[in-house]
């Protein structure tokens, strides 16, 4: 009988860990007047330092790949 109780407790802990992100999302969603991520712009055209950095990295990688070796 002890094995069944241990298995139940282990499964309960695993289920809690699996559903914790969902519970956190619901908690945040309900806490900010149904806006879990704050004020966001739907079109996504606002300037962003991360987007600019990513574009620079992509451009740099493309330039490195497009360079022909010197002979």
TAUR-V119710 format. One record per residue. N is the residue number from 1. RES is the residue in one letter. OMEGA is omega in whole degrees, -180 to 180 (* if undefined). Layout:
n:res:omega
N:RES:OMEGA
N:RES:OMEGA
//
This chain:
n:res:omega
1:X:-180
2:X:179
3:X:180
4:X:-180
5:X:178
6:X:178
7:X:179
8:X:-180
9:X:179
10:X:179
11:X:178
12:X:178
13:X:179
14:X:179
15:X:178
16:X:178
17:X:-179
18:X:-176
19:X:179
20:X:179
21:X:178
22:X:178
23:X:179
24:X:179
25:X:179
26:X:178
27:X:-180
28:X:-179
29:X:-178
30:X:-174
31:X:-175
32:X:178
33:X:178
34:X:175
35:X:-174
36:X:-177
37:X:-179
38:X:179
39:X:178
40:X:177
41:X:-176
42:X:-176
43:X:176
44:X:-178
45:X:-179
46:X:180
47:X:-178
48:X:178
49:X:-180
50:X:178
51:X:178
52:X:178
53:X:180
54:X:178
55:X:178
56:X:179
57:X:180
58:X:180
59:X:179
60:X:180
61:X:178
62:X:179
63:X:179
64:X:-180
65:X:-177
66:X:-180
67:X:178
68:X:179
69:X:180
70:X:179
71:X:*
//
